[in-house]
Amino acid sequence: MKEINSFQLVTVPEGLDATVKSRTVTIKGPRGSLTKSFKHLAVDIYMVSKDTIKIEKWFGKKKQLAAVRTVCSHINNMFKGVTKGYLYKMRAVYAHFPINCAISEGGTLIEVRNFLGEKFIRKVRMSEGVTVENSKGQKDELIVQGNSIDAVSLSAAMIQQSTTVKNKDIRKFLDGLYVSERTTVVKDE
């Protein structure tokens, strides 16, 4: 069953600047700017007024109509990213061999050493616009932060998946780097 027209409106918050050009949305804010292309989705995206973005789908089936709200969620995540930023906290968990995390190249590269006593050095490079640092107050804690939720969560996932235990019972060998908290860089008052 096709629905003739389905649309949603996204209001641009105050202090942010949004532009849409051929399904590529650019948001500028206090923390920088983010650009995301929605060329892979067959929806219409355009500015109705200076502070309203309209996402519209004509003659779509149920699965295609779902893309409308998906785009809205992505745009809202971009708004939050350029105002508050995203911060993921990760903890090193180990039973015996202490995991050593060395950060180099200005927080864009992390080297994981001594995981399960292995000599192999795991190198994980952060996505563009993402920095990683060792926590000041907490031992064995990493802080991954950036403006794009996609880039930050991808980088955290890459770190977590670099420390997967092979050929062991994973119920017993729980060592690794795990995401412990997902929050924003700028805290809510």
SULDA-V821384 format. One record per residue. N is the residue number from 1. RES is the residue in three letters. PHI is phi in degrees with one decimal (NA if undefined). PSI is psi in degrees with one decimal (none if undefined). OMEGA is omega in radians with two decimals (none if undefined). Layout:
n:res:phi:psi:omega
N:RES:PHI:PSI:OMEGA
N:RES:PHI:PSI:OMEGA
//
This chain:
n:res:phi:psi:omega
1:MET:NA:117.3:-3.14
2:LYS:-90.0:137.2:3.05
3:GLU:-95.8:136.5:-3.03
4:ILE:-62.6:-51.2:-3.11
5:ASN:-144.9:133.6:3.07
6:SER:-134.9:131.6:-3.14
7:PHE:-148.8:159.8:3.02
8:GLN:-138.3:147.9:3.13
9:LEU:-108.8:136.0:3.07
10:VAL:-116.1:125.7:3.13
11:THR:-90.5:128.6:3.12
12:VAL:-78.2:124.3:-3.13
13:PRO:-63.9:160.2:-3.14
14:GLU:-64.5:143.0:3.09
15:GLY:87.6:-4.9:3.11
16:LEU:-109.4:152.5:-3.13
17:ASP:-120.9:122.1:-3.10
18:ALA:-119.7:138.4:3.04
19:THR:-134.7:144.6:3.12
20:VAL:-126.3:125.7:3.09
21:LYS:-138.1:115.4:-3.13
22:SER:43.8:60.5:3.07
23:ARG:62.9:18.2:3.02
24:THR:-111.9:117.5:-3.07
25:VAL:-100.6:129.2:3.09
26:THR:-120.0:127.9:3.13
27:ILE:-119.5:128.2:3.07
28:LYS:-113.3:135.5:-3.12
29:GLY:-149.0:-172.2:-3.08
30:PRO:-63.0:-28.0:-3.11
31:ARG:-93.5:-0.1:-3.12
32:GLY:132.0:-160.7:-3.13
33:SER:-128.4:149.5:3.11
34:LEU:-126.9:139.8:3.09
35:THR:-126.4:134.7:3.13
36:LYS:-138.9:133.9:-3.14
37:SER:-99.6:134.1:3.08
38:PHE:-113.8:33.2:-3.11
39:LYS:-65.0:-22.4:-3.10
40:HIS:-79.1:-7.3:-3.14
41:LEU:-111.2:135.3:-3.13
42:ALA:-87.1:67.1:3.08
43:VAL:-129.5:158.2:3.07
44:ASP:-93.3:128.9:3.08
45:ILE:-126.2:123.8:3.11
46:TYR:-156.2:160.5:3.13
47:MET:-86.3:121.3:3.08
48:VAL:-78.7:-46.7:3.05
49:SER:-137.2:-171.4:-3.07
50:LYS:-64.3:-28.9:-3.07
51:ASP:-122.7:24.7:3.10
52:THR:-137.1:129.2:3.06
53:ILE:-109.7:133.8:3.13
54:LYS:-110.9:127.7:3.07
55:ILE:-112.3:121.8:-2.94
56:GLU:-134.8:143.4:3.09
57:LYS:-133.5:126.2:3.11
58:TRP:-101.9:137.8:3.05
59:PHE:49.8:55.1:-3.11
60:GLY:-106.7:149.3:3.00
61:LYS:-85.1:176.0:-3.01
62:LYS:-54.6:-45.9:-3.11
63:LYS:-65.7:-36.4:-3.13
64:GLN:-74.1:-32.6:3.13
65:LEU:-67.8:-26.4:-3.14
66:ALA:-63.3:-26.5:-3.13
67:ALA:-63.7:-26.6:-3.10
68:VAL:-62.2:-50.9:-3.12
69:ARG:-70.1:-32.0:3.10
70:THR:-58.7:-46.4:3.13
71:VAL:-62.4:-40.9:3.11
72:CYS:-59.0:-44.7:-3.13
73:SER:-63.4:-42.4:3.11
74:HIS:-61.2:-43.4:-3.12
75:ILE:-66.0:-40.9:3.11
76:ASN:-63.8:-36.7:3.08
77:ASN:-64.5:-34.5:3.09
78:MET:-68.2:-39.6:3.09
79:PHE:-58.5:-47.7:-3.12
80:LYS:-64.9:-36.4:-3.12
81:GLY:-63.6:-43.5:-3.09
82:VAL:-81.5:-10.4:3.08
83:THR:-101.7:-48.0:-3.07
84:LYS:-108.4:-30.0:-3.08
85:GLY:79.3:164.5:-3.14
86:TYR:-117.4:138.6:-3.12
87:LEU:-134.3:122.4:3.09
88:TYR:-111.8:130.1:3.07
89:LYS:-101.2:136.4:-3.13
90:MET:-126.1:142.6:3.13
91:ARG:-117.5:142.3:3.04
92:ALA:-88.3:124.8:-3.13
93:VAL:-113.9:127.7:3.10
94:TYR:-152.4:147.3:3.14
95:ALA:-90.3:-40.0:-3.05
96:HIS:-131.5:-59.3:-3.08
97:PHE:-83.6:117.3:-3.11
98:PRO:-68.6:127.4:3.13
99:ILE:-76.3:131.4:-3.13
100:ASN:-110.7:123.5:-3.13
101:CYS:-112.8:115.9:3.09
102:ALA:-108.5:129.9:-3.11
103:ILE:-110.0:130.0:-3.10
104:SER:-135.1:177.3:3.13
105:GLU:55.8:43.5:3.05
106:GLY:65.3:35.3:3.09
107:GLY:83.0:14.6:3.13
108:THR:-102.9:-12.2:-3.13
109:LEU:-130.7:133.0:3.08
110:ILE:-120.6:135.9:3.12
111:GLU:-115.7:120.8:-3.13
112:VAL:-101.3:119.9:-3.11
113:ARG:-117.9:157.9:3.02
114:ASN:61.6:28.3:3.09
115:PHE:-72.9:118.3:-3.05
116:LEU:54.8:27.7:3.12
117:GLY:76.1:9.9:-3.12
118:GLU:-75.3:148.6:3.12
119:LYS:-82.3:-17.9:-3.08
120:PHE:-66.3:133.6:3.11
121:ILE:-97.2:121.4:3.13
122:ARG:-91.4:121.4:-3.13
123:LYS:-110.1:127.2:3.12
124:VAL:-125.8:123.7:3.10
125:ARG:-96.3:137.0:-3.12
126:MET:-75.9:155.3:3.05
127:SER:-67.3:168.5:-3.12
128:GLU:-64.8:132.8:3.13
129:GLY:82.0:10.3:-3.14
130:VAL:-116.2:135.3:3.07
131:THR:-120.9:149.2:3.09
132:VAL:-124.0:142.7:3.12
133:GLU:-147.6:157.4:3.04
134:ASN:-78.4:139.9:-3.13
135:SER:-70.2:140.1:3.14
136:LYS:-74.7:-46.7:-3.01
137:GLY:-83.8:-26.3:-3.01
138:GLN:-116.6:133.8:3.12
139:LYS:-73.8:148.1:3.09
140:ASP:55.8:37.4:3.11
141:GLU:-124.7:137.9:3.07
142:LEU:-111.3:148.8:3.07
143:ILE:-122.0:116.9:3.12
144:VAL:-108.2:123.0:-3.09
145:GLN:-142.4:154.6:-3.14
146:GLY:-179.8:-174.7:-3.11
147:ASN:-93.8:-32.1:-3.08
148:SER:-93.0:123.5:-3.14
149:ILE:-63.8:-33.4:3.12
150:ASP:-64.2:-47.5:-3.08
151:ALA:-67.8:-41.0:-3.11
152:VAL:-67.1:-47.3:-3.11
153:SER:-68.4:-33.9:3.09
154:LEU:-64.9:-44.2:3.14
155:SER:-63.4:-41.8:3.11
156:ALA:-63.7:-39.3:3.13
157:ALA:-67.1:-37.6:3.11
158:MET:-63.6:-40.3:3.11
159:ILE:-65.4:-46.6:-3.11
160:GLN:-61.9:-42.7:-3.09
161:GLN:-77.0:-14.6:3.09
162:SER:-71.2:-23.9:-3.13
163:THR:-107.5:55.7:3.05
164:THR:-91.6:141.7:-3.10
165:VAL:-88.6:125.1:-3.11
166:LYS:-104.6:144.1:3.04
167:ASN:56.7:30.9:3.09
168:LYS:-135.2:166.6:3.07
169:ASP:-79.1:109.0:-3.03
170:ILE:-69.6:-10.3:3.06
171:ARG:-75.8:-26.6:-3.13
172:LYS:-95.9:-43.4:-3.12
173:PHE:-91.5:91.3:-3.05
174:LEU:-99.5:14.5:-3.12
175:ASP:-64.5:151.4:3.08
176:GLY:151.9:-178.5:3.06
177:LEU:-109.0:120.7:-3.05
178:TYR:-123.3:147.4:3.06
179:VAL:-72.1:124.1:-3.11
180:SER:-104.7:-26.8:-3.11
181:GLU:-154.8:139.4:3.07
182:ARG:-117.8:120.7:-3.09
183:THR:-148.4:-166.6:3.12
184:THR:-110.8:157.5:3.13
185:VAL:-68.2:-48.8:3.10
186:VAL:-87.8:117.3:-3.08
187:LYS:-77.9:146.5:3.07
188:ASP:-74.1:138.2:3.11
189:GLU:-74.7:none:none
//
